[in-house]
Amino acid sequence: MSDLASKQCMPCQGGVPPLTQSQCESLLAKLDVWEVVDQHHLKKRYRFPDFVTALDFVNKIGAIAEEQGHHPNISFTWGWVEIKLYTHKIDGLSESDFILAAKIDRFISTHT
C-alpha cells in the first residue's frame, strides 16, 4: 500500500498554488485506479452489491474524512459510491487529496 496512506492531511490555508500536472502524475502513480479530472480533482467509483453496503462504506469514509479534517464530495446510490476529492480553498489538487485517496484505498483493501 502507498506510503501516502500513512501521512496525515494538512489543512490548507489558501494562497498556495494547486499541484502541477507533473506533481499530480507522480502522486497518482501511488494510488489504485484513481483518475485526475481536468487537472482539478480526483475521482473514483466503487461498486457494491447493494444499497446498504454502499451506505456503510459512505459512513466509514465519512469517519476517515472527519478524522483527517479533509472532506470529499460523495455521491452514492444502489450499488455504487463515487468519491471526488479536491482542496476547496485552492480550487484544485493538493497533496492532502492524494493522502485521503490512499487512506480510502487502504480501508477498502483491508475490508473486502
C-alpha positions as CSV (number, residue, x, y, z in Angstrom):
1,M,0.0,0.0,0.0
2,S,1.1,3.5,-0.7
3,D,3.2,5.4,1.8
4,L,0.7,8.2,1.2
5,A,-1.8,6.3,3.4
6,S,0.5,6.7,6.4
7,K,0.6,10.5,6.1
8,Q,-1.8,13.0,7.6
9,C,-3.9,15.5,5.7
10,M,-2.7,19.1,6.3
11,P,-5.2,21.9,6.5
12,C,-4.9,24.3,3.5
13,Q,-4.7,27.9,4.4
14,G,-5.2,29.0,0.8
15,G,-2.8,31.2,-1.1
16,V,-0.8,28.2,-2.4
17,P,-1.0,27.0,-6.0
18,P,-2.6,23.7,-6.8
19,L,-0.3,20.8,-7.7
20,T,1.2,20.9,-11.2
21,Q,0.4,18.2,-13.7
22,S,3.8,16.6,-13.1
23,Q,3.3,16.5,-9.3
24,C,-0.2,15.0,-9.8
25,E,1.1,12.3,-12.1
26,S,3.8,11.3,-9.6
27,L,1.3,11.1,-6.7
28,L,-1.4,9.4,-8.9
29,A,1.1,6.6,-9.6
30,K,0.9,5.7,-5.9
31,L,-2.9,5.3,-5.9
32,D,-5.1,2.4,-7.0
33,V,-7.0,3.4,-10.2
34,W,-8.0,6.9,-9.3
35,E,-8.5,9.5,-12.1
36,V,-7.3,13.1,-12.2
37,V,-10.1,15.1,-13.9
38,D,-9.3,18.4,-15.7
39,Q,-6.3,18.8,-13.5
40,H,-8.8,19.9,-10.8
41,H,-10.0,16.8,-8.8
42,L,-9.5,13.1,-8.2
43,K,-12.4,10.8,-8.9
44,K,-13.0,7.1,-8.2
45,R,-16.2,4.9,-8.3
46,Y,-16.6,1.9,-6.1
47,R,-19.1,-0.8,-6.8
48,F,-21.1,-2.6,-4.1
49,P,-23.7,-5.4,-4.1
50,D,-26.5,-3.3,-2.7
51,F,-27.6,0.0,-1.2
52,V,-26.8,-0.9,2.5
53,T,-23.2,-1.9,1.7
54,A,-22.7,1.3,-0.2
55,L,-24.2,3.4,2.6
56,D,-22.0,1.6,5.1
57,F,-18.9,2.5,3.0
58,V,-20.0,6.1,2.8
59,N,-20.3,6.3,6.6
60,K,-16.9,4.7,7.2
61,I,-15.3,7.0,4.6
62,G,-17.0,10.0,6.3
63,A,-15.4,9.0,9.6
64,I,-11.9,8.8,8.0
65,A,-12.5,12.2,6.3
66,E,-13.6,13.8,9.6
67,E,-10.6,12.4,11.4
68,Q,-8.3,13.9,8.7
69,G,-10.2,17.2,8.6
70,H,-10.4,16.8,4.8
71,H,-13.8,16.1,3.3
72,P,-14.6,14.6,-0.1
73,N,-17.7,15.1,-2.2
74,I,-19.5,11.8,-2.1
75,S,-22.3,10.5,-4.3
76,F,-24.0,7.2,-3.9
77,T,-27.0,5.1,-4.8
78,W,-27.8,1.4,-5.0
79,G,-24.6,-0.4,-5.9
80,W,-22.0,2.3,-6.2
81,V,-20.2,5.2,-4.4
82,E,-18.3,7.9,-6.2
83,I,-15.7,9.9,-4.4
84,K,-14.5,13.3,-5.7
85,L,-11.6,15.0,-4.0
86,Y,-10.1,18.4,-4.3
87,T,-9.0,21.2,-2.0
88,H,-11.7,23.8,-1.9
89,K,-9.5,26.7,-0.7
90,I,-7.3,26.5,-3.7
91,D,-9.9,25.1,-6.1
92,G,-7.6,22.3,-7.2
93,L,-5.5,19.5,-6.0
94,S,-3.1,19.4,-3.0
95,E,-1.2,16.5,-1.5
96,S,-3.9,16.1,1.1
97,D,-6.3,14.9,-1.7
98,F,-3.9,12.1,-2.6
99,I,-3.4,11.2,1.0
100,L,-7.1,10.9,1.6
101,A,-7.5,8.8,-1.6
102,A,-4.7,6.5,-0.4
103,K,-6.4,6.2,3.0
104,I,-9.7,5.3,1.3
105,D,-7.9,2.7,-0.8
106,R,-6.2,1.2,2.3
107,F,-9.6,1.0,4.0
108,I,-11.3,-0.8,1.1
109,S,-8.4,-3.2,0.6
110,T,-8.5,-4.3,4.2
111,H,-12.3,-4.6,4.5
112,T,-13.2,-6.5,1.3
